[in-house]
Amino acid sequence: MDTQITTKFRIYSSAIEIFEAIVDPKRIGNFWFSSSSHRWEQGKQITLRYDEYGAVGIINVLEVDLNKKIVFAWGAEHDNETIVTITINELEKMNTIVEIKESGFKAEDPDIVDKMIGQKEGWVYMLSCLKCYIENDVKNLRASLLH
């Protein structure tokens, strides 16, 4: 069983703009997490807060290729660590494909299908919010799925 999910979006912006929106702690709250403890750099451990859900998560940034790729691990504190690779591929000026792959789901987990579907939905939502933020400066979509 393939235990990797992939999600891709086209965003009409530069790779630099997209990269900075993700790694800059001052900007990430406009579309994804409420806050990020530090700028995302290789070797750093980052605390992410999701105030709306009362959640805190830790990521370990494994690799950063400026304006091209970010790789991090998360979920270790819950014994279900996965690896996320965000690839930013600028096709031409103001036309970029953002691809997110998450791998490491445990095939023997009886809830694997639900977990993978949930993560896929989460990445589609995050990329939708990123697209709205980058292309149209919409900053109020994050966590708008609250009941």
N, C-alpha and C positions, 0 to 999 in steps of 0.2 A: 504494500500500500504506500502510495506517495503521500508523505505527511508534510508537504510544503504547499503554502498558498501563495498566489501571485495576484497582485492588483496593479493596474496601470491606468494613468490618466494623462491626457494632454493638457498642459497649462500654457496659456499664451503669455509667456514671460521669459526672462532670461534665466539661465541656470544659476547665476549668482544670486538673483533675487529670491529664488526658491530655496536655495541652500541656506541663505541667511535667515529666512523666515523660520527654518527648522532649528538651526543651531544657536540663534541669538535668544537668550532668555527674556529679553524685552519684547520680542515679537511673537514667541510661541503661544502666548496667552491670547492672541488675536484669533486663533483658529483651532488650537488643539488642547494642550494642558493649561491649567490656570497659571502655573509657574514652573520654572526650571531653575535649579539652584546655581547652575554655571553654564557658560558657553560649552557646547558639545565639542570636545577635542579628544583625540585618541588617548586612551589610558585613563581618562577621567571617569569617576563615578558620579552620576547625576541623580539628584532627587527631583522627581516630578510630582506635582500636586494637582489634584483634580478636586477643587473645593466643592463643586456642585455635588459630587458623589461622596465626599468625605474620604477620599482615597489618596494614598501616597504610594509611589512606586520608585524603585531604584533601577537605573540602567547602568551598565558598564559599556562605555564606548570602546569598541575593539579596533575600529579603523575609520579614518577620515581621509578622503581624497578630495581636496578643496574643490568645491562646486560640482563634484561628480558623484561622490558616494559617501554614505554613512552606514556603518555596521555597528549594531549594538546587541547586547544580550539583556534580557529581562525575564522576570518570573522566578528567579533563583530562590527568592525568599519564600516562595510557595511550592518549591520542589517541582516546578514545571517550566524550567528555563527554556526559552526559545531564542533563536537568533533572527534579528531583523536586518535586512539589507535594503537600504533606500538608494536607488540608482537614479541619477539626474542626467538625462541625455538631451542636451540642446541640439536639436536638429538644424535649426537656423535661428537667427536672432528673433527673440520673442515667440519661439515655438519649441517647447520642451516636453519630453515625455518623462514622467516620474513613475518609476516602477518600485513597488514594495514587495519583497519576498520574505515570508516568515517561515522558518524551518525549525525542526527539532521536536515537533509534537510526538508524543509517545504512542506508537502504533497499538500497543497493548492496552491503552487507556480505554475503558468501556464508554467514556464520554467523548472520545476523540472527534467524532463527526460534529457534535454540537459545539465543541470548542473551536474547531476549524471554521465552521460556519459563522460563529460569533466573531472570531478574529477577522474573517473576510469582510463581514458587515462593518466592523469597526474601521478597517482600512479604507473601505469605500467611503464611509462617512468622513473620516479624517481628510482624505484627498478632496472630497467635495467641499469641505470647509476651507481647505487650503486654496483651492481653485477660486472660490468666491472671494476670499481675502486678497489674494494676489491680483486677480483680474479686475475686481470691482470694489475693493476696500471694504467689504462686508465683514464686520468683526463680531457679530452677535449670533452666530450659528453654533459656536462651540457649546456643547452640552444642552442644546435646545430640545433633546429628546427626553428630558426629564418629565416625569408624570406629575 
